[in-house]
C-alpha cells in the first residue's frame, strides 16, 4: 500500500455481516449481525453531505460517504458498516484498488423522523 493512503486511514470502523438463522419449530427467520472486521479507514462524506426527501409525511435523510480501506478479502456489498455508532449500508462496491492494495466502497446512512405538524 502506498504511504499516502496509509496516512489517511484515520477513522476506526466496524464491518458486520448478516447471519440468518431458521427456527424450524416456528418456521421463522431471525437476522443477527456479527463482527466481520474492525479496521482503520478513510471516510469522506459525499457533497452535498445531507439530502432529504419527504415520503408519506416522514422526513428521510441520507448521508452518503466514500470509504477507502486496506484490501480486505471477503468484504461484500451485503455487509454493513458502523461508524461512531451510526449504521451505514454498503450501496456500491467494494472495488479493489491497485494490486490488492486497497478497497473502496460507498455507504449510506439512513435516518427518518416524523415531519412536524
Secondary structure, DSSP 8 states (H G I E B T S, - for coil): --HHHHTT--EEEEEEEEEEEEETTTTEEEEEEEEEEEEEEEEEE-SSS-EEEEETTEEEEEEEEEEEEE--TT--TT-EEEETTEEEEEEEEEEEETTTTEEEEEEEEEEEEE---
